[in-house]
């Protein structure tokens, strides 16, 4: 089959231009579909936190011909250390161990990955920034899509790749509350001045129920991440000032470098705040609409798996649409059948990662600290952490990719 293949459904609208959307656009364009991507942000979102690309997701990157670009954009972290309240290292680990990565995996900034995928897909794909979907009406031969600013258009298929709080999912499948599973934690990421002079290095400091992480992938700036128990009443997702007040209140007891980091929060250009939650759906499609990435199966922002799942999901969804010559009924069912085991494995891993990352009480923290202190005396740190890394490797490779 070539890109001259006649498809049953050729025009595809993708909502979301972060990772999953541009990756899907790349493959659909390669297969001869006519693709439009709509993104509510006024431009491509730069910056962001670091994300992992693991297992078969790196194989997808290789099949896209983007391996060199990913390697060039690698964070090249040298490692990091867990520190006590005085900044004294409890344990120092190399890059693969502190990131729990296997040989061949890589790590990039989310914004860098988004740029690479956008640049690889933009030729032949219509990108519409600064707009969003406000309504979807499915007909027998297409989906009528209403936009916030543009005139309504009809597409053969619509794909929601618009994140954990997906507008497409809410419009077609129902409110988020039906599908969200909360770990009980929340996370905040901000940009801060690199006053600690971190050189591709990260520092982590834990207290009962909370954790602060600081890292830098370039000399000029750094990122700080705050992880803490989510209160029952959360600020509105659009009220950034209220979110910042909450983070400041939770970490008001300070300790280590927390007070200095919080002072940088109001000036952060890429403030991020959300609950640490997952999305679970029994079915990822309904009629002519399908979901992809976090919109369908978010493993939680702390899982380390979401980016890989988005890349693999995009590859399989596009491939099955090609294999089915655009027949969405066949393709959407095959997409879910081929990926369900892989997605379930990574959702389970993501839940474990997110819920076990932070020591919940003083006793658990003492045990964690003791283990970290022991690591410095073990010449075989890799073997000591192998029981933790092995399940990650298994989940990251829990699907065999077809050649479409």
Secondary structure as UniProt FT lines:
FT   TURN            3..4
FT   STRAND          11..15
FT   HELIX           20..30
FT   TURN            31..32
FT   STRAND          34..39
FT   STRAND          50..53
FT   HELIX           56..63
FT   TURN            64..65
FT   HELIX           67..73
FT   STRAND          79..83
FT   TURN            85..86
FT   STRAND          89..94
FT   HELIX           95..98
FT   TURN            99..100
FT   TURN            103..104
FT   STRAND          106..109
FT   HELIX           110..121
FT   TURN            123..124
FT   STRAND          125..129
FT   STRAND          133..139
FT   TURN            140..141
FT   STRAND          142..147
FT   STRAND          153..155
FT   STRAND          157..160
FT   TURN            164..165
FT   HELIX           167..172
FT   HELIX           176..178
FT   STRAND          180..193
FT   TURN            195..196
FT   STRAND          201..207
FT   TURN            208..209
FT   STRAND          210..216
FT   STRAND          221..229
FT   TURN            237..238
FT   HELIX           240..250
FT   TURN            251..253
FT   TURN            256..257
FT   HELIX           258..263
FT   HELIX           265..267
FT   TURN            269..270
FT   STRAND          272..279
FT   STRAND          285..286
FT   TURN            287..288
FT   STRAND          289..291
FT   HELIX           294..297
FT   TURN            301..302
FT   HELIX           306..323
FT   TURN            324..326
FT   HELIX           328..356
FT   HELIX           362..375
FT   TURN            376..377
FT   TURN            379..380
FT   HELIX           381..396
//
